[in-house]
Amino acid sequence: LIDIIDPREQYDAARFVEDALRAINTIVNRGNIPLLTGGTGLYLKALTQGLFEAAFSDEAIRSQLNRRLQQEGGESLYRELQAVDPETAARLHVNDGQRLTRALEIFYSTGIPWSVHLRRQPDRRAGFSRLLLLCLSCERDSLYERIEQRTGRMMAQGFVQEVEKLLDMGYSPDLKAMQAIGYRHVNKYLAGEWGRAETIRLLVRDTRRYAKRQLTWFRANPAMNWYDREDANIVMDHVGRFLGSVKK
């Protein structure tokens, strides 16, 4: 699922599930087994366990929360969420304004915390009879070093020029897609708010924080099989046994 929408389009877990299932069905119909890779835990959960069905929405409450987010900042809403739904607050970042406002919208429109709604949600998978979940880990110092190296490669291979091209094509830096890690940092650099060294430092920092949240999310999944990234032979043996059981 690469290069499938325009950056101006809104994209969420519901649309991802539709796109992913379409691609999965195409792969299965060719007689192959789909392999999903990536790091967005919410999207994986939506695909394998089903979406949050109680899609409570209140436009008035959402608009009010968005105004408060702009006026007061994320810290104020984060403290508010800690008071009414500490479980959800613990898994969100103070700068994740979109999910902070969504969590508060659900609470104020239903009187029930988002975390409680999620526990009540039936645990159903999107048509998968067999599923193998694998997550590779490594020492924290090694992970952080790899993040720094990756950031350096991105900058050296034209990431700044990529963002410049998007801006020249008329895409606003305020778009949701342009707020992703990396894009928002380079936008600050191009706007003259940060120097190059500061941009790289903050990009490395925020990528580390994101990686930490990814690990926290996946560790909460009891079905996840964990392996060190160096254990290639062990991983392949596990995958081989799984594929053998699927084909029987």
N, C-alpha and C positions, 0 to 999 in steps of 0.2 A: 504494500500500500504506500507507494512513493509517487509523489507528483500527481495526486488524484483530485485536488481541489485548488481553487484560487485562494490566495492568502486573505482575501476580504471575506470569504465565507466563514460562517460559524461552524465549528466542529466539536462534537462532544462524544461521550461514551456510547450513547444510543446510535449515533450515526456510524461510529466505529464498528459496533457489533454487526450492523447491516452490511457494511463493506467487507468486514472480515469473514462473515459467514458466506457471502457470495464468493469470495476468493477461495475459501476452504472447500466449498462444494465443487468448484471448478477443479481443484486439485484432486479431490477424492474421485470425481467422475473420470479423471484420467488414469485412475488406478494407483495413485500415489498417496503418501501419508503427509499431511501438512506439518510444517515445523514453524512455530511461532517464536519470534525472538524480539526482545525489546525490554524496556524498563518501566513502563507505566503500569503500576500495579492496579490502579482503579480500572483501567481498560481491560486488563486480563481478567479481573474478577467479574466485570460486567459480561464478558464473553463466556466465561466458564461457569458462572454461578447465577447469572441473570441480573437484570438491571434492578435498581431501586424502584419498585413498582409504585410505592406511594409517592407519586411525583407531585407533591403539593406545591402549588405556585400561587403567589399573591403579588400582583404587579405593583400595587400601592406600597406594600411592605418592602418589596425589592427596590423600588425607586428611592424610598426613604433611606434604606440602608446604603445604597450606592452614593447618595448625597452625603451621608455621614462619613462614608469611607473617604470621599474626596476632601471633606472639611476637617475631619478629626484624625484621619490616618488609620492604619491597620491595628496599631497597638490598642487603641480604645475599643475597637470591636473585638479584638482578641481577648481582652480582659472580660468583656461582657460575655463572650462565649464560654470562657473558663467558669464563669459563675453559673450558667444555665446548662452547659453540656461539657463538663471537663474531659470526658472521654474523647469526644471529637476534637476538642482544642488540643489535646496532647498529641494528636497525629497530624495537625496542621501547623504550617509556619505562619508567623505573625505577618509576613508580607504576602501571603496567599489571599489577597482580597476577594477573589472570585469565590473561593470555597468558604471563606469566613462569612460573607454575606449570604451565601446559599444555606449554610448551617443555621444561621440566625433566622433566615426567612422561614425555614421549615419549623423551627421552634415556635416562632411568633404566630405562624399561621395555623399550627396544630396544637400547641401547648405541650408537645412531646419532643424531647431531644432527638436529633438525627441518629445518634448512636442507638437509641431504643428502637427506632423505626427499622434500622438495619438488622438488629437482632431478631426482630419479628418477621423479617423477610424470609420466605421459604427458600431453602438452599437447593436451587435447581440449576442444572447445567444446560447450556444451549445445545442440546442434542448430541453431546459427546458421550459415547458409551465407554470409551477408554481414554485416559488422559495421563500423560507422564509429565510432571513438573520438575524441572531441574534449575538449580541456581548455583552459579560458580562464585566462589569467594576467594579472597586473598588477604594477606596481612594489611592492616590499615596504612602503614608507611608505604608499602608497595602500591596500594590503590591510589594514594595521594600523589605519588611520583608519576604514575601512569596518567593521572588527570592533568598534571602539569605538562607532561610531554605532549599529550593530546591537544591541549590548549595551544601550545607552541606551534604544533603542526597546522592547526586550523588557521592561526594568524599568518603563518608563513605561506600557506597554500591559497590565500586570497579570500579569506572570510570577510575582511573589511570591504573588499571590492564587491563581493556578493551583496552585502547589505546596501552599499552605495547604489548598485544597479537596481535593487528593489525600490529604493527611494526615488531614483530617477524615473522609474516606471510609474510613479504616482502612488505607491503604497505608503500609507501614513505610518509613522513610527508609533502611533497610538493604537494600531490594530492589535487585537489579541494575539495573533500569530507573531507579531513583532515584539511581544513582551516575553517570548520564550528565552530561556537561558542562552546567552551568547548574543542573540539579536538585540535585546534591550541594552546590553553592555556596549556593543559597537555603536548603537544609536547615540548613546551618551558621548562616546568618543567623537563621533562625527559632528555632534552638536557643539563640541568644544567644551563640554562640561568636565570631561576626564581626559588626562593624558594617556598615552599608549601604555606606559608601565602600570598606571593605576587601573586601566581597563583590564589588563591581563591579570593583575592581582585579584581584582574583584570577581572576574570570571572564574578563576581557579577556586576562590573561596566559595562562591555560590554553587559551583559544580560539586565540590566536596560535600556541601550541605545537602544537595539533592541526592547524592549517592548514599549518604547516611540515611535519609528518609526512605529511599528505595529499599535498603537492607532491612530497616525496621518494618516496613510493610510486608516484605516477603517472609521475614522471620515469624510473622503472625499467622502464616498459613501452614497448618499442620501437615498438609499434603506435599509440601515442598521437599525435594531431595537435595541436600547440600553436598557440594564437592569443592575441594580446592581446585583452582584453575589449572594446576599442574598435573592433576590426576586424570589425564586424558584417557589412558587405557581403562581405568576403572569406570569412567563415565561411558565410554563406548561399549563396555561389557554390559552395563546396565541398560543402555539403549538397545543393544542387540537382543537381550533377553525380553525386553518389552515388545520390540517389533516381532519377535518370534511368537509371543503369546497372542498378539493381535492377528497374525496371519492364520492362526489355528482355527 
